Amino acid sequence: MKKYFITIMILLFGALLLSGCQNDKEAENSSPPKVDLKDEIPIILIHGSGGDTHSLDEMADQLMNEYKSSNEAMSMSISADGDITFQGELTKDAKRPIIKFAFDQNQATPDDWSKWLKIAMVDLKERYGFTQMDGVGHSNGGLALTYFAEDYGTDKTVPTLRKIVAIGSPFNDLDPNDNGKDLTFKQLPNSTAQLDYFMEKQQDINSNLEVLAIAGELSEDNPTDGIVPTNSSLATRLFMPGNAKAYIEDVQVGKDAVHQTLHETTKSIEKTHWFLEEFKTDETLIKLDYK
């Protein structure tokens, strides 16, 4: 009898465990209900290569808890087949909601990311009625947002991209020889295929777009954030001014300006909050940062 009791308990425990796993999976994959948030402008946070929905948690936490920019957040990821997975949901009371966005293929190219981002943003517009959005991207996440700005700037099926914050994004790739050391550059030693694409498509940038480029420089003798040459992160200077409404640069100097955590520094989060919530201009603005 005791043997049968133990067997039954094991089976019951297994069933409960399986049920719990299935419920977690259903909660993760279920589509959030549609809510009318057409008057809200979401903040889309996008990781760099190898990242996930948690990569910009520090940024999200600070924007919500320290700066009170937002009162709700949700995670969203997309597969290479365009299948979207949600974690959490937004309510009718959401103000300036944060979407922590991720690509399942997190080592894919930024131009592919941009195509998947478009699919996801179509869903967000249909689900919540968003007509505008702001994007913050670390590393290749900033590149994906830039491809999105140029390729889908007039696409009415997605929210209009209002602001971009690109943090440590390698617009002219990673070779120091292609980027040089002079932060006052008006052209770079060599333009890579990726930068050529951005240059060729610059006329497609929405004239109301506002852009903040944040770059890291470990020292004057080492103009790089440890991975991305400082000038590569500032190569937006070659195609955003004159096309976007506002273009602002911010160079962080010192040992804390390291690529892997550049999006988590106090200055990056402070500058991002200022740009998203406080910066406003009625005129075309260009502000370069040579130091």
Residue pairs with C-beta under 8 A, 6 or more apart in sequence:
27 87
28 85
28 86
28 87
29 85
29 86
30 86
31 84
31 86
31 127
32 74
32 86
32 88
32 89
32 90
32 127
33 89
34 126
34 127
34 128
35 90
35 91
35 92
35 94
35 127
35 128
36 92
36 128
36 129
37 90
37 92
37 94
37 97
37 128
37 129
37 130
38 128
38 129
38 130
38 131
40 94
40 95
40 96
40 97
40 128
40 130
41 96
41 130
41 132
41 133
41 134
41 162
42 96
42 97
42 98
42 99
42 124
42 128
42 130
42 133
42 134
42 159
43 63
43 69
43 70
43 96
43 97
43 98
43 99
43 133
43 134
43 135
43 136
43 276
44 99
44 101
44 121
44 133
44 134
44 135
44 136
44 145
45 56
45 59
45 60
45 98
45 99
45 100
45 101
45 136
45 137
45 141
46 56
46 101
46 102
46 113
46 117
46 135
46 136
46 137
46 138
46 141
46 142
46 144
46 145
47 53
47 55
47 56
47 101
47 102
47 103
47 106
47 138
47 139
47 141
48 55
48 137
48 138
48 139
48 140
48 141
48 168
49 106
49 107
49 139
49 140
50 106
50 107
51 102
51 106
51 138
51 141
52 77
52 102
52 106
53 75
53 76
53 77
53 87
53 100
53 101
53 102
54 100
55 102
55 138
55 263
56 100
56 136
56 138
56 263
57 100
58 263
58 264
58 269
59 136
59 263
59 264
59 268
59 269
59 272
60 70
60 73
60 98
60 100
62 269
62 273
63 69
63 70
63 98
63 269
63 272
63 273
63 276
64 70
64 71
64 73
64 98
66 269
67 273
67 277
69 96
69 98
69 273
69 276
69 277
70 94
70 95
70 96
70 97
70 98
71 93
71 94
71 95
71 96
71 97
72 90
72 91
72 93
72 94
72 95
72 97
72 98
73 88
73 97
73 98
73 99
73 100
74 86
74 87
74 88
74 89
74 90
74 97
74 98
74 99
74 100
75 86
75 87
75 88
75 99
75 100
75 101
75 102
76 84
76 85
76 86
76 87
76 99
76 100
76 101
76 102
76 120
76 124
77 84
77 85
77 101
77 102
77 103
77 104
78 84
78 85
78 101
78 102
78 103
78 104
78 116
78 117
78 119
78 120
79 85
79 104
79 105
80 104
80 105
80 108
80 112
80 116
82 116
82 119
84 119
84 120
84 123
90 97
90 128
99 124
101 117
101 120
103 113
103 116
105 112
105 116
110 140
110 143
110 144
110 146
110 147
111 144
111 147
111 197
113 140
113 141
113 143
113 144
113 147
114 144
114 145
114 147
114 148
114 151
114 152
117 144
117 145
117 148
118 148
118 151
118 152
118 155
118 158
121 133
121 148
121 158
121 159
122 157
122 158
124 130
124 133
124 159
125 131
125 157
125 158
125 159
130 159
131 159
131 160
132 159
132 160
132 161
132 162
133 159
133 160
133 161
133 162
134 161
134 162
134 163
134 164
134 165
134 276
135 145
135 148
135 161
135 163
135 164
135 165
136 164
136 165
136 167
136 263
136 272
136 276
137 143
137 144
137 145
137 164
137 165
137 166
137 167
137 169
138 167
138 168
138 169
138 262
138 263
139 167
139 168
139 169
139 170
139 228
139 259
140 169
140 170
141 169
142 164
142 165
142 166
142 167
142 168
142 169
142 213
143 166
143 169
143 170
143 171
143 194
145 161
145 164
145 166
146 164
146 166
146 169
146 171
146 198
146 236
148 161
149 161
149 164
149 205
149 206
149 209
150 198
150 201
150 202
150 204
150 205
151 201
151 204
152 158
152 161
153 161
153 204
153 205
153 206
153 209
154 204
154 206
160 206
160 208
161 206
161 209
162 208
162 209
162 210
163 209
163 210
163 211
163 212
163 275
163 276
164 209
164 210
164 211
164 212
165 211
165 212
165 214
165 272
165 275
165 276
166 211
166 212
166 213
166 214
166 233
166 236
167 214
167 262
167 263
167 268
167 272
168 214
168 215
168 216
168 225
168 227
168 228
168 233
168 259
168 262
168 263
169 213
169 228
169 233
169 236
170 227
170 228
170 229
170 232
170 233
171 194
171 195
171 198
171 232
171 233
171 234
171 235
171 236
172 178
172 179
172 188
172 191
172 192
172 194
172 195
172 229
172 231
172 232
172 235
173 192
173 194
173 195
173 232
174 227
174 228
174 229
174 232
175 190
175 192
175 229
176 224
176 229
177 189
177 190
178 188
178 189
178 190
178 191
178 192
178 229
178 232
179 188
179 189
179 229
179 230
179 231
179 232
179 235
180 188
180 189
180 231
181 223
181 231
182 231
183 217
183 223
183 230
183 231
183 234
183 251
183 290
183 291
184 290
185 231
185 234
185 237
187 238
188 195
188 231
188 235
188 238
191 199
195 235
195 238
198 235
198 236
198 239
199 238
199 239
202 239
202 240
202 243
203 243
205 239
205 240
205 243
205 244
206 244
207 243
207 244
207 245
208 245
209 240
209 243
209 244
209 245
210 244
210 245
210 246
210 247
210 275
210 279
210 281
211 236
211 240
211 244
211 246
211 247
211 248
212 248
212 249
212 250
212 271
212 272
212 275
213 233
213 234
213 236
213 237
213 240
213 247
213 248
213 249
213 250
214 233
214 249
214 250
214 251
214 252
214 262
214 268
214 271
214 272
215 225
215 228
215 230
215 233
215 234
215 249
215 250
215 251
215 252
216 224
216 225
216 226
216 228
216 230
216 233
216 251
216 252
216 257
216 258
216 259
216 262
217 223
217 224
217 225
217 230
217 251
217 252
217 253
217 257
218 224
218 225
218 226
218 253
218 254
218 255
218 257
218 258
219 253
219 254
220 253
223 229
223 230
223 231
224 230
225 233
225 257
225 258
225 259
225 262
226 258
226 259
226 260
227 259
227 260
228 259
230 251
234 249
234 251
234 289
236 247
237 247
237 249
237 288
240 247
241 247
241 286
245 281
245 284
245 285
246 279
246 281
246 284
246 285
246 286
247 285
247 286
247 287
248 275
248 279
248 285
248 286
248 287
248 289
249 287
249 288
249 289
250 267
250 271
250 289
251 289
251 290
251 291
252 262
252 265
252 267
252 268
253 291
256 265
257 265
262 268
263 269
